[in-house]
Amino acid sequence: MAGAILNTLRLAKAGVVLASHSVRFVPKDGPEPLPFKLARIATLPVRALAAPFQWGKPRDKRISAALAALGPSYIKLGQFLATRGDIIGPELQGDLAQLQDRMPPFGMEEARRAIESSLGGKLEDHFVEFGPPVAAASIAQVHKAVVIDNGERRTVAVKILRPGIEKRFKRDLDSYFFAARLVERWHEPSRRLRPVAIVENLARTTELEMDLRLEAAAMSEMAENLSPDDGFRVPRVDWRRTSKRVLVTEWIDGIPIGDKAALKAAGYDVDQLGMTVIRSFLTHAMRDGFFHADMHQGNLFVDKTGTVVAVDFGIMGRLGMRERRFLAEILHGLITRDYKRAAEVHFWAGYVPPHHPVEVFAQALRAIGEPIHGKTASEISMADLLGQLFAYTDVFDMETRPELILLQKSMVIVEGVARGLNPSLNMWVAAEPIAKEWIEKNLSVMGRLRDAGDGATMLAKLAGDLPVVLASAERAFGALGAMAERGVRLDDATIERLAEKQSRHGRWRTAALWVAAIALAVLALGQAGVITP
């Protein structure tokens, strides 16, 4: 009871702050649930008093100011919801996509204590110079420092977690769970979106972000992936000085990629830089299945060699081989206009509930795919396309997977960065070499034979596909009884495990995969001659 009262008071305070900035969040679908209605009525006086001071301010600015006033966890919540257009709608998603993670810095003495507590000894034992914070965000802040190793003097970036951030997030996450349970209880249309599961995912994400060793590991993994590539890199990690609460990396002396005038003045080809950003992102997502999920202008720099350097690896996205295989299938269906095949793949994989007709889903795919054909690159808005896709996820009862929706959000951001460098950038030309290689490896039989090299390797490669088949079998557990009657015997524990997995994950990998595939198709269709460049 005490916990419920505390959570109610915290949420009430948040409601007052939002109302004072003329911000109101309501569910995208269905009637307004009772808790939302009561909160709206209770904050009417605050909203009325604040209205004259908020007139003329863009909504995205009001939202940013409100979330910043509420503190670090609310900024993270806003950024997280920016990946969930299926919940908040494309318009509000666009507003939250503009949210910048900026907070006032904490003091130098607190930074010193954090370093000495995490690394041991005195700050001077680790850094010969240690400057004031150069950037501060919701979870951590960054300092510029100097180290000397083996007589070599190096400038480094030192990222330090905010003192007490774990306790603050735990308290606010308790309130989010409380609110999510209320929404699930009082707003039936929201149950399909699984609000409690969404908060659980946010909790996992922030927990990972608050272990800076994991961010260092992400940088290390991406550096290995990029070893054969030119034009894009990540800072080197100083593992000797890195811990759970402190991350030390190479300092990047570069020009922010958003400063187009400075890039031109330095002699860089901004058109080529835009091409590099798009191609690098697609390569990371499709070839490696591991991509930087926060590639906005503030996290990208151009160093003295003309190489794009990414920083801040707190938010990363992954696509398994299974997801990439189905992305390829869906993309192939769009390129060839074989919408029936693309629809059948979704039903076979369990992404669309079986009570929907395959033909109707194929019709929906056609409604999205056909308008793209014959259009030039500049005529297609990625944001508008994603809004249309999200609308169809509701129609077909398709639950969403946050990791895959993260890909869509990232693509919109990357597209904005690239077109900021070159407004006339042809996305199809940029995507062509990546998409061509991807399709060949995933869809071409000859490509698989070439990759295999000989019969034995080919058999091994085909064997690698067995997990996909087995995963599909899990979704068909309802047919196990009939199979047993025909002589296939499974023990009770096996059937119970399959049933448990189905109930937990049944349609977990759903619309997000489809949305991601078509969004990628928008960047790649030109290579097949389907879209006029």
C-alpha positions, 0 to 999 in steps of 0.5 A, spaced: 500 500 500 505 504 501 509 503 495 502 504 491 501 511 494 508 513 493 508 511 486 501 515 485 505 521 488 511 521 484 506 520 477 502 526 480 508 530 480 510 528 473 503 530 471 503 537 474 510 538 470 507 535 464 501 540 464 505 546 466 509 545 459 502 544 456 504 536 454 499 531 454 500 524 453 494 519 451 494 512 448 494 512 441 488 507 440 481 506 444 478 511 449 481 514 454 483 510 460 480 512 467 487 514 470 489 518 464 482 521 464 483 523 472 490 526 471 487 530 465 482 533 470 486 534 476 491 538 472 486 542 468 488 548 473 495 547 472 494 547 464 490 553 464 495 557 468 501 555 464 498 556 457 499 563 456 507 562 457 507 556 452 503 559 446 508 559 440 512 554 443 513 548 438 511 541 441 517 538 441 521 543 445 515 543 450 516 536 451 524 536 451 523 541 457 518 537 461 522 531 460 529 535 462 525 538 468 523 531 471 530 528 470 534 523 467 530 517 467 524 521 464 529 523 458 531 516 457 523 514 457 522 519 452 528 517 448 525 509 449 518 511 446 521 515 440 522 507 438 515 506 439 511 509 434 506 503 434 504 506 441 505 513 441 503 514 433 508 517 428 507 525 430 509 524 437 514 519 435 517 525 431 517 530 436 521 525 441 526 523 436 528 531 437 529 530 444 536 531 446 539 528 452 542 534 455 543 535 463 547 540 467 554 537 469 555 534 476 561 537 480 569 536 479 569 533 486 564 528 485 567 526 478 574 525 482 571 521 488 567 517 482 574 515 479 578 514 485 572 509 488 572 505 481 579 505 479 583 505 486 588 510 488 588 518 486 585 521 480 593 523 479 595 516 479 591 515 472 591 522 469 596 527 468 591 532 466 583 532 468 579 537 465 572 540 466 566 536 463 565 537 456 558 534 455 553 532 460 547 527 459 542 523 463 546 517 465 553 520 465 558 526 463 564 526 459 571 530 461 577 531 457 584 528 460 591 526 458 594 520 460 602 518 459 603 510 457 610 508 456 612 515 455 607 517 450 602 522 451 595 521 449 589 525 450 583 521 452 575 522 453 573 520 460 566 518 461 563 517 468 556 515 471 552 520 475 553 519 482 546 515 485 544 514 478 542 507 479 538 509 485 534 514 482 532 510 476 530 504 480 525 509 484 522 512 477 522 505 474 518 502 480 513 508 478 513 506 471 511 499 472 505 501 477 503 506 471 504 500 466 500 495 470 494 501 471 494 502 463 494 494 462 488 494 467 484 500 465 485 500 457 484 494 453 487 496 447 493 497 450 494 490 452 496 488 446 502 493 446 504 489 453 506 496 457 509 492 462 513 488 458 515 495 455 517 498 461 521 491 463 525 492 456 527 499 458 529 497 465 534 492 461 536 497 457 538 502 462 541 497 466 546 495 461 547 503 459 549 503 467 555 498 466 560 502 462 564 496 461 559 493 456 559 500 452 566 499 451 565 491 449 560 494 444 566 499 441 571 493 441 566 488 437 564 494 432 571 495 431 573 488 429 567 488 425 569 494 421 576 492 420 576 491 413 572 497 412 574 504 410 571 511 411 568 509 418 571 507 425 570 508 432 575 510 438 580 505 441 578 503 448 583 504 454 581 498 458 586 499 463 582 505 466 575 502 464 571 500 470 563 499 471 562 506 472 568 509 468 570 509 461 576 511 458 577 512 450 581 515 445 579 523 444 576 524 437 579 531 435 574 532 429 569 536 426 561 535 428 558 532 422 552 537 423 557 543 422 556 543 414 560 549 413 566 547 417 566 541 413 566 544 407 571 549 409 576 544 411 576 541 404 571 535 405 566 532 400 560 533 404 556 529 399 561 523 399 560 523 407 553 523 406 554 517 402 559 514 407 554 515 413 548 511 409 552 505 407 556 504 413 549 504 417 546 499 412 553 495 412 553 494 420 545 492 420 545 487 414 552 484 414 554 484 421 547 484 425 550 489 430 549 497 429 549 504 433 542 505 434 543 513 436 547 515 430 545 523 431 549 529 429 552 530 436 555 523 436 558 523 429 565 527 427 569 527 421 577 526 423 583 529 420 583 523 415 576 524 413 574 518 416 567 518 420 568 517 427 562 515 432 561 516 439 557 514 445 555 506 444 550 506 450 545 504 445 546 498 440 541 494 436 542 487 434 539 483 428 540 475 428 541 471 422 534 469 423 531 476 422 536 478 417 534 472 413 527 474 413 528 481 412 531 478 405 525 474 404 521 480 405 525 485 401 525 480 395 518 480 395 518 487 394 523 488 389 519 482 385 512 484 387 511 477 389 507 480 395 503 473 396 510 470 397 512 475 402 505 474 406 506 467 406 513 468 409 510 472 415 505 467 416 510 461 416 514 465 421 508 466 426 509 474 425 502 475 423 496 471 427 493 465 423 486 468 424 488 473 418 487 471 411 494 471 407 491 474 401 489 480 405 495 481 408 498 480 401 494 486 399 496 490 405 503 489 403 501 491 396 498 497 398 505 499 401 509 497 396 506 499 389 506 506 391 514 506 392 515 503 385 516 508 379 518 514 384 524 518 385 528 518 391 526 525 393 519 523 393 519 518 398 519 520 406 521 515 410 517 518 416 511 517 412 512 510 410 513 508 417 507 511 419 503 507 414 507 501 416 505 502 424 498 503 422 498 496 419 501 493 425 494 495 429 490 492 423 493 485 423 494 484 431 502 484 430 505 485 436 512 489 436 519 487 438 523 493 441 530 491 438 527 491 431 523 498 431 530 500 434 532 499 427 527 503 424 528 509 428 535 509 427 534 509 420 530 515 420 535 518 424 541 516 419 537 518 413 536 525 416 544 526 418 545 524 410 540 528 407 543 534 412 550 533 408 547 533 401 539 534 401 539 531 394 542 525 396 540 519 392 538 514 397 538 508 392 545 509 389 547 510 396 544 503 398 545 499 391 552 496 393 550 494 400 543 491 398 546 488 392 551 484 396 546 482 401 540 480 396 546 475 393 548 472 399 541 471 402 537 470 396 541 467 390 542 460 390 548 461 386 551 465 391 550 460 396 554 455 392 559 460 391 560 461 398 559 454 400 565 452 395 564 445 395 559 439 397 561 438 404 561 446 406 554 447 403 551 441 407 554 445 413 551 451 411 544 448 410 545 445 417 546 452 419 539 453 417 536 448 421 535 452 427 530 457 423 526 450 421 526 448 429 524 455 431 518 455 426 516 448 429 516 451 436 510 456 433 506 449 431 506 446 437 499 446 437 499 440 432 504 436 436 498 432 439 496 430 431 503 428 430 503 423 436 497 420 434 501 418 427 506 415 431 511 421 433 512 420 440 514 426 445 515 426 452 510 430 456 516 435 459 518 436 451 511 438 450 510 443 456 517 446 454 514 448 447 508 450 449 511 455 455 516 458 449 510 459 445 506 462 450 511 467 452 514 468 445 508 467 440 508 473 436 514 477 439 518 477 433 512 480 429 511 487 425 517 490 427 521 485 423 516 487 417 516 494 418 524 494 418 524 490 412 520 495 408 524 501 411 530 497 408 527 496 402 526 503 401 533 504 401 535 498 397 529 497 391 533 502 386 539 497 386 534 492 382 531 497 377 524 497 381 525 505 383 527 510 378 533 514 381 
